[in-house]
């Protein structure tokens, strides 16, 4: 079939116009992302240590806000590893490696399922992510943390929105500093291992161990490092010390507790006690205990509030406060 020159020119013109419109729409869609503000903040902040991806997570709250005047649309993968990334660098500008599982996941050829999210002007979309799913922390130090958001998914990450920066402190593992003396059972010599028990049981066993002067069992569920660092002067010294010096400081602190030279309230021996209330969430909690201390002619009554924190599946006491309730 013959085509007239006018027909061919018309078809080419329509094709070119369609291509131009498609290109223009892509630019408009891309420019829309300039109205997206990405903010990260620590969620349920706690003490952070190397490794332990699941038991000691670094949770951050991710918020994507529409600061423009038009509806903001972007893709969000069901597996968010294909929608965002985290980067962390040391004060010496050395970047940390990505989590090995993340590298493997992204290297596999697979279908990425996603949803299209629409945010109206002034609104925000938020969710929580574990930074340790993205970054491999191996050494204690202070790091600068940022997040990269890919509104068109990771496979086309040339479209990238950068978040604000957070200062993240990864502390030395207490187990490494406290490994100078391993807790053992006094009678059998067997190595003591903390168990995954509830916060009220942790406090109960700690108080009973103190009543029986079983120091190894008393310290078993206590975060000695955090207890010592309740003192601001000790905290400054500890942060500036080497790993060996920190180990000696922890050892001396335990010795001072056993000699009743410091923090006398926490090592005081009650005649009896009663757990009044236990409240805890995913990683933090409090246990309130009423304790009686026997004297020749009276009993002094105090209310202890023990603060507990979960790490590696084990609850530990890391702080406390005392309220005097009078005498009986």
Secondary structure by P-SEA (a helix, b strand, c coil): ccccaaaaaaaaaaaaaaaaaaaaaaaaaaaaaccbbbbbbbcccccccccccccccbbbbbbbbbccccbbbbbbbccccccbbbbbbccccbbbbccaaaaaaaacbbbbbbbbbbbccccccccccccccccccccbbbbbbbbbbbccccccccbbbbbbbbbbbbccccccccccbbbbccccccbbbbccccaaaaaaaaaaaaaaccccccccccaaaaaaaccaaaaaaaaaccaaaaaaaaaaaaaaaaacccccccccccccccccccccccccbbbbbbbbbbcccbbbbbbbbbbbbbcccbbbbccbbbbbcccc
